[in-house]
Amino acid sequence: MKTEGVNLDIDIYKEIKIDSCPFCGGTGVLEEENGNGWYIICADCGSQTATFDFKKAEDRVEAAETAARIWNMGKVSKMGAGE
């Protein structure tokens, strides 16, 4: 499906490059939250980005790309024990 030059059929999980965790070097995992936002979390230490919301289907890919860009820049939160 295409909407004004936006390809809604891309496989977000395959097309978006996610670097290793800036804290521990673990694997960054792209997660969709409730079908209306994306964030990236480290599978090893739990560090993560903020959630980037989208309201329309055509904004879904852009939100995922934004989460990846922020993660890849190292703008990641690391929670301490018990937080």
HELIX and SHEET records of a PDB file:
HELIX    1   1 ILE A   12  GLU A   15  1                                   4    
HELIX    2   2 ALA A   57  ASP A   59  5                                   3    
HELIX    3   3 ARG A   60  MET A   73  1                                  14    
SHEET    1   A 2 LYS A   2  THR A   3  0                                        
SHEET    2   A 2 VAL A   6  ASN A   7 -1                                        
SHEET    1   B 3 GLY A  28  GLU A  32  0                                        
SHEET    2   B 3 GLY A  37  CYS A  42 -1                                        
SHEET    3   B 3 PHE A  52  ASP A  53 -1                                        
END                                                                             
